[in-house]
Amino acid sequence: MEYIPQNQIKNYRESNTPDVCPISKVKSDNWVVDHDHQTGQIRGVIDSEANVFLGAIENRYKRLSKGKKVTSLVDMLEGIVAYLNAKQTGILHPVGLTQLCKRFNNNLTSEGQKLALQKLGAKKSEILACNNSKNRTALYRSLLKQS
């Protein structure tokens, strides 16, 4: 096994920096040399935020698997990808409805709200009857529950 001293890490990082982060798929101005905490070996150069994210996943996996028989981290991550890519049920969760309504109310301008209501099939008269964000959000909630 080869060893790179601390004073050579910068050179390694600069020589091995990818065009985009292999994890986040974004360009970065803040690259770090990532290493496996179990083996101590360098895995590659990644964006620093991706490195923090990866560390959080690995730490959570260690806590989850402590004293339990669980699949490997890679198998679990592949399971997560398959689960997230699976067809959704089309059934709206009560908390999901509340979250969507909060985003509708807090993140959209009046015009954006009206456009979202149109996309959900609201009649022009229904939209015009809503004279404030609270009324538009109530209509939005009603339309989501019907769809």
PyRosetta script that sets phi, psi and omega in degrees:
from pyrosetta import init, pose_from_sequence

init()
pose = pose_from_sequence("MEYIPQNQIKNYRESNTPDVCPISKVKSDNWVVDHDHQTGQIRGVIDSEANVFLGAIENRYKRLSKGKKVTSLVDMLEGIVAYLNAKQTGILHPVGLTQLCKRFNNNLTSEGQKLALQKLGAKKSEILACNNSKNRTALYRSLLKQS")
pose.set_psi(1, 140.0)
pose.set_omega(1, 179.0)
pose.set_phi(2, -89.9)
pose.set_psi(2, 150.2)
pose.set_omega(2, 178.1)
pose.set_phi(3, -122.3)
pose.set_psi(3, 136.6)
pose.set_omega(3, 175.3)
pose.set_phi(4, -114.8)
pose.set_psi(4, 120.1)
pose.set_omega(4, 179.0)
pose.set_phi(5, -69.5)
pose.set_psi(5, 159.0)
pose.set_omega(5, -177.0)
pose.set_phi(6, -52.9)
pose.set_psi(6, -38.1)
pose.set_omega(6, -177.0)
pose.set_phi(7, -71.8)
pose.set_psi(7, -4.4)
pose.set_omega(7, 177.5)
pose.set_phi(8, -107.9)
pose.set_psi(8, -3.0)
pose.set_omega(8, -178.5)
pose.set_phi(9, -60.9)
pose.set_psi(9, -42.1)
pose.set_omega(9, 179.9)
pose.set_phi(10, -59.5)
pose.set_psi(10, -45.4)
pose.set_omega(10, 179.1)
pose.set_phi(11, -62.9)
pose.set_psi(11, -41.9)
pose.set_omega(11, 177.9)
pose.set_phi(12, -60.3)
pose.set_psi(12, -46.7)
pose.set_omega(12, -179.2)
pose.set_phi(13, -59.9)
pose.set_psi(13, -47.6)
pose.set_omega(13, -178.0)
pose.set_phi(14, -65.4)
pose.set_psi(14, -34.9)
pose.set_omega(14, -179.7)
pose.set_phi(15, -78.0)
pose.set_psi(15, -19.3)
pose.set_omega(15, -174.1)
pose.set_phi(16, -120.6)
pose.set_psi(16, 13.0)
pose.set_omega(16, 180.0)
pose.set_phi(17, -70.8)
pose.set_psi(17, 124.0)
pose.set_omega(17, 178.9)
pose.set_phi(18, -78.4)
pose.set_psi(18, 170.1)
pose.set_omega(18, 176.4)
pose.set_phi(19, -67.5)
pose.set_psi(19, -40.9)
pose.set_omega(19, 176.4)
pose.set_phi(20, -133.7)
pose.set_psi(20, 155.2)
pose.set_omega(20, -179.8)
pose.set_phi(21, -65.4)
pose.set_psi(21, 130.7)
pose.set_omega(21, -179.6)
pose.set_phi(22, -67.2)
pose.set_psi(22, -16.6)
pose.set_omega(22, 179.2)
pose.set_phi(23, -96.0)
pose.set_psi(23, -55.8)
pose.set_omega(23, -175.5)
pose.set_phi(24, -87.0)
pose.set_psi(24, -14.1)
pose.set_omega(24, 179.5)
pose.set_phi(25, 63.2)
pose.set_psi(25, 28.3)
pose.set_omega(25, 178.3)
pose.set_phi(26, -120.3)
pose.set_psi(26, 157.8)
pose.set_omega(26, 171.9)
pose.set_phi(27, -76.6)
pose.set_psi(27, 153.2)
pose.set_omega(27, -175.3)
pose.set_phi(28, -141.1)
pose.set_psi(28, 157.3)
pose.set_omega(28, 171.2)
pose.set_phi(29, -112.3)
pose.set_psi(29, 4.7)
pose.set_omega(29, -174.6)
pose.set_phi(30, -135.4)
pose.set_psi(30, 79.3)
pose.set_omega(30, -177.3)
pose.set_phi(31, -91.2)
pose.set_psi(31, 146.8)
pose.set_omega(31, 175.5)
pose.set_phi(32, -134.2)
pose.set_psi(32, 154.6)
pose.set_omega(32, 173.7)
pose.set_phi(33, -87.6)
pose.set_psi(33, 114.9)
pose.set_omega(33, -178.4)
pose.set_phi(34, -89.2)
pose.set_psi(34, 144.7)
pose.set_omega(34, 176.0)
pose.set_phi(35, -137.4)
pose.set_psi(35, 154.0)
pose.set_omega(35, 177.6)
pose.set_phi(36, -78.2)
pose.set_psi(36, 123.4)
pose.set_omega(36, -177.0)
pose.set_phi(37, -73.3)
pose.set_psi(37, -17.5)
pose.set_omega(37, 177.7)
pose.set_phi(38, -82.2)
pose.set_psi(38, -43.2)
pose.set_omega(38, -175.7)
pose.set_phi(39, -101.2)
pose.set_psi(39, -18.4)
pose.set_omega(39, -177.2)
pose.set_phi(40, 80.1)
pose.set_psi(40, -1.0)
pose.set_omega(40, -175.1)
pose.set_phi(41, -86.1)
pose.set_psi(41, 144.8)
pose.set_omega(41, 175.9)
pose.set_phi(42, -66.1)
pose.set_psi(42, 132.9)
pose.set_omega(42, 175.6)
pose.set_phi(43, -98.7)
pose.set_psi(43, -30.7)
pose.set_omega(43, -178.8)
pose.set_phi(44, 160.2)
pose.set_psi(44, -170.8)
pose.set_omega(44, 178.3)
pose.set_phi(45, -110.6)
pose.set_psi(45, 124.7)
pose.set_omega(45, -178.1)
pose.set_phi(46, -136.0)
pose.set_psi(46, 166.6)
pose.set_omega(46, 176.0)
pose.set_phi(47, -62.9)
pose.set_psi(47, 143.0)
pose.set_omega(47, -175.9)
pose.set_phi(48, -62.3)
pose.set_psi(48, -36.4)
pose.set_omega(48, 178.2)
pose.set_phi(49, -68.0)
pose.set_psi(49, -37.4)
pose.set_omega(49, 175.9)
pose.set_phi(50, -65.0)
pose.set_psi(50, -35.0)
pose.set_omega(50, 178.6)
pose.set_phi(51, -64.7)
pose.set_psi(51, -42.2)
pose.set_omega(51, 177.3)
pose.set_phi(52, -64.8)
pose.set_psi(52, -43.2)
pose.set_omega(52, 179.1)
pose.set_phi(53, -61.6)
pose.set_psi(53, -46.2)
pose.set_omega(53, 178.9)
pose.set_phi(54, -61.6)
pose.set_psi(54, -42.2)
pose.set_omega(54, 177.9)
pose.set_phi(55, -62.0)
pose.set_psi(55, -40.5)
pose.set_omega(55, 178.9)
pose.set_phi(56, -63.9)
pose.set_psi(56, -41.4)
pose.set_omega(56, 178.6)
pose.set_phi(57, -63.3)
pose.set_psi(57, -47.4)
pose.set_omega(57, -178.8)
pose.set_phi(58, -63.0)
pose.set_psi(58, -40.9)
pose.set_omega(58, 179.4)
pose.set_phi(59, -66.8)
pose.set_psi(59, -40.1)
pose.set_omega(59, 179.0)
pose.set_phi(60, -66.5)
pose.set_psi(60, -38.6)
pose.set_omega(60, 177.6)
pose.set_phi(61, -61.9)
pose.set_psi(61, -42.7)
pose.set_omega(61, 179.7)
pose.set_phi(62, -60.4)
pose.set_psi(62, -42.1)
pose.set_omega(62, 178.6)
pose.set_phi(63, -66.1)
pose.set_psi(63, -40.9)
pose.set_omega(63, -179.4)
pose.set_phi(64, -64.8)
pose.set_psi(64, -40.4)
pose.set_omega(64, -173.5)
pose.set_phi(65, -87.7)
pose.set_psi(65, -6.2)
pose.set_omega(65, -178.6)
pose.set_phi(66, -61.9)
pose.set_psi(66, 115.7)
pose.set_omega(66, 177.3)
pose.set_phi(67, 75.6)
pose.set_psi(67, 6.7)
pose.set_omega(67, -179.6)
pose.set_phi(68, -123.8)
pose.set_psi(68, 155.0)
pose.set_omega(68, 172.9)
pose.set_phi(69, -90.7)
pose.set_psi(69, 107.3)
pose.set_omega(69, 177.4)
pose.set_phi(70, -127.6)
pose.set_psi(70, 163.8)
pose.set_omega(70, 178.5)
pose.set_phi(71, -67.2)
pose.set_psi(71, 169.1)
pose.set_omega(71, 177.7)
pose.set_phi(72, -67.1)
pose.set_psi(72, 159.7)
pose.set_omega(72, 178.7)
pose.set_phi(73, -58.3)
pose.set_psi(73, -44.2)
pose.set_omega(73, -179.7)
pose.set_phi(74, -61.4)
pose.set_psi(74, -45.4)
pose.set_omega(74, 178.5)
pose.set_phi(75, -62.7)
pose.set_psi(75, -38.9)
pose.set_omega(75, 179.0)
pose.set_phi(76, -65.4)
pose.set_psi(76, -42.8)
pose.set_omega(76, 179.0)
pose.set_phi(77, -64.8)
pose.set_psi(77, -39.1)
pose.set_omega(77, 176.1)
pose.set_phi(78, -63.7)
pose.set_psi(78, -37.4)
pose.set_omega(78, 175.9)
pose.set_phi(79, -63.8)
pose.set_psi(79, -39.6)
pose.set_omega(79, 177.6)
pose.set_phi(80, -63.0)
pose.set_psi(80, -44.7)
pose.set_omega(80, 179.3)
pose.set_phi(81, -60.3)
pose.set_psi(81, -46.7)
pose.set_omega(81, 179.7)
pose.set_phi(82, -61.6)
pose.set_psi(82, -41.7)
pose.set_omega(82, -179.7)
pose.set_phi(83, -64.0)
pose.set_psi(83, -45.3)
pose.set_omega(83, -179.2)
pose.set_phi(84, -68.7)
pose.set_psi(84, -29.3)
pose.set_omega(84, 179.1)
pose.set_phi(85, -84.7)
pose.set_psi(85, -9.6)
pose.set_omega(85, -178.3)
pose.set_phi(86, -67.9)
pose.set_psi(86, 157.0)
pose.set_omega(86, 178.1)
pose.set_phi(87, -60.8)
pose.set_psi(87, 135.0)
pose.set_omega(87, 177.7)
pose.set_phi(88, -77.6)
pose.set_psi(88, 159.6)
pose.set_omega(88, -174.2)
pose.set_phi(89, -76.0)
pose.set_psi(89, -24.2)
pose.set_omega(89, -174.8)
pose.set_phi(90, 81.7)
pose.set_psi(90, 8.1)
pose.set_omega(90, 179.8)
pose.set_phi(91, -106.4)
pose.set_psi(91, 125.5)
pose.set_omega(91, -176.7)
pose.set_phi(92, -85.9)
pose.set_psi(92, 124.5)
pose.set_omega(92, 178.9)
pose.set_phi(93, -76.0)
pose.set_psi(93, 144.0)
pose.set_omega(93, 178.6)
pose.set_phi(94, -56.5)
pose.set_psi(94, -41.6)
pose.set_omega(94, 178.4)
pose.set_phi(95, -68.6)
pose.set_psi(95, -37.2)
pose.set_omega(95, 177.2)
pose.set_phi(96, -61.5)
pose.set_psi(96, -39.9)
pose.set_omega(96, 177.6)
pose.set_phi(97, -61.3)
pose.set_psi(97, -46.1)
pose.set_omega(97, 179.7)
pose.set_phi(98, -62.0)
pose.set_psi(98, -42.3)
pose.set_omega(98, 179.4)
pose.set_phi(99, -63.1)
pose.set_psi(99, -44.5)
pose.set_omega(99, 179.1)
pose.set_phi(100, -61.6)
pose.set_psi(100, -42.0)
pose.set_omega(100, -179.6)
pose.set_phi(101, -66.8)
pose.set_psi(101, -37.9)
pose.set_omega(101, 177.3)
pose.set_phi(102, -64.0)
pose.set_psi(102, -43.2)
pose.set_omega(102, 178.4)
pose.set_phi(103, -64.1)
pose.set_psi(103, -41.1)
pose.set_omega(103, 177.7)
pose.set_phi(104, -58.1)
pose.set_psi(104, -47.9)
pose.set_omega(104, -176.1)
pose.set_phi(105, -71.8)
pose.set_psi(105, -40.7)
pose.set_omega(105, -172.5)
pose.set_phi(106, -90.7)
pose.set_psi(106, -25.7)
pose.set_omega(106, -170.9)
pose.set_phi(107, -107.3)
pose.set_psi(107, -10.7)
pose.set_omega(107, -177.3)
pose.set_phi(108, -110.4)
pose.set_psi(108, 141.8)
pose.set_omega(108, 172.2)
pose.set_phi(109, -71.2)
pose.set_psi(109, 172.2)
pose.set_omega(109, 177.5)
pose.set_phi(110, -55.7)
pose.set_psi(110, -44.3)
pose.set_omega(110, 179.5)
pose.set_phi(111, -66.7)
pose.set_psi(111, -39.5)
pose.set_omega(111, 177.2)
pose.set_phi(112, -63.0)
pose.set_psi(112, -39.1)
pose.set_omega(112, 177.1)
pose.set_phi(113, -63.4)
pose.set_psi(113, -44.3)
pose.set_omega(113, 179.8)
pose.set_phi(114, -62.8)
pose.set_psi(114, -39.9)
pose.set_omega(114, 177.9)
pose.set_phi(115, -64.8)
pose.set_psi(115, -43.7)
pose.set_omega(115, 178.5)
pose.set_phi(116, -62.0)
pose.set_psi(116, -39.2)
pose.set_omega(116, 178.4)
pose.set_phi(117, -65.3)
pose.set_psi(117, -40.1)
pose.set_omega(117, 176.7)
pose.set_phi(118, -60.9)
pose.set_psi(118, -44.3)
pose.set_omega(118, -179.3)
pose.set_phi(119, -62.5)
pose.set_psi(119, -28.5)
pose.set_omega(119, 177.7)
pose.set_phi(120, -83.8)
pose.set_psi(120, -2.5)
pose.set_omega(120, 176.3)
pose.set_phi(121, 95.8)
pose.set_psi(121, 15.7)
pose.set_omega(121, 178.0)
pose.set_phi(122, -66.7)
pose.set_psi(122, 141.8)
pose.set_omega(122, 176.5)
pose.set_phi(123, -74.3)
pose.set_psi(123, 151.3)
pose.set_omega(123, -179.3)
pose.set_phi(124, -58.5)
pose.set_psi(124, -39.1)
pose.set_omega(124, -180.0)
pose.set_phi(125, -64.4)
pose.set_psi(125, -36.0)
pose.set_omega(125, 178.1)
pose.set_phi(126, -66.1)
pose.set_psi(126, -41.3)
pose.set_omega(126, -179.4)
pose.set_phi(127, -67.7)
pose.set_psi(127, -43.3)
pose.set_omega(127, -180.0)
pose.set_phi(128, -65.6)
pose.set_psi(128, -27.2)
pose.set_omega(128, 179.4)
pose.set_phi(129, -72.8)
pose.set_psi(129, -17.0)
pose.set_omega(129, 178.8)
pose.set_phi(130, -88.0)
pose.set_psi(130, 107.6)
pose.set_omega(130, -175.6)
pose.set_phi(131, -96.8)
pose.set_psi(131, 4.6)
pose.set_omega(131, 176.3)
pose.set_phi(132, -155.6)
pose.set_psi(132, 172.1)
pose.set_omega(132, -176.9)
pose.set_phi(133, -62.8)
pose.set_psi(133, -36.0)
pose.set_omega(133, 179.7)
pose.set_phi(134, -61.2)
pose.set_psi(134, -44.0)
pose.set_omega(134, 178.3)
pose.set_phi(135, -67.1)
pose.set_psi(135, -40.8)
pose.set_omega(135, 178.6)
pose.set_phi(136, -64.4)
pose.set_psi(136, -38.6)
pose.set_omega(136, 178.7)
pose.set_phi(137, -66.3)
pose.set_psi(137, -38.8)
pose.set_omega(137, 177.8)
pose.set_phi(138, -63.3)
pose.set_psi(138, -40.9)
pose.set_omega(138, 177.5)
pose.set_phi(139, -65.7)
pose.set_psi(139, -42.6)
pose.set_omega(139, 177.9)
pose.set_phi(140, -58.3)
pose.set_psi(140, -47.5)
pose.set_omega(140, 178.6)
pose.set_phi(141, -58.9)
pose.set_psi(141, -45.2)
pose.set_omega(141, -179.2)
pose.set_phi(142, -62.0)
pose.set_psi(142, -43.6)
pose.set_omega(142, -179.6)
pose.set_phi(143, -67.2)
pose.set_psi(143, -39.7)
pose.set_omega(143, 177.6)
pose.set_phi(144, -62.3)
pose.set_psi(144, -41.3)
pose.set_omega(144, -178.4)
pose.set_phi(145, -68.1)
pose.set_psi(145, -26.5)
pose.set_omega(145, -179.8)
pose.set_phi(146, -82.7)
pose.set_psi(146, -28.0)
pose.set_omega(146, -172.8)
pose.set_phi(147, -77.0)
pose.dump_pdb("model.pdb")
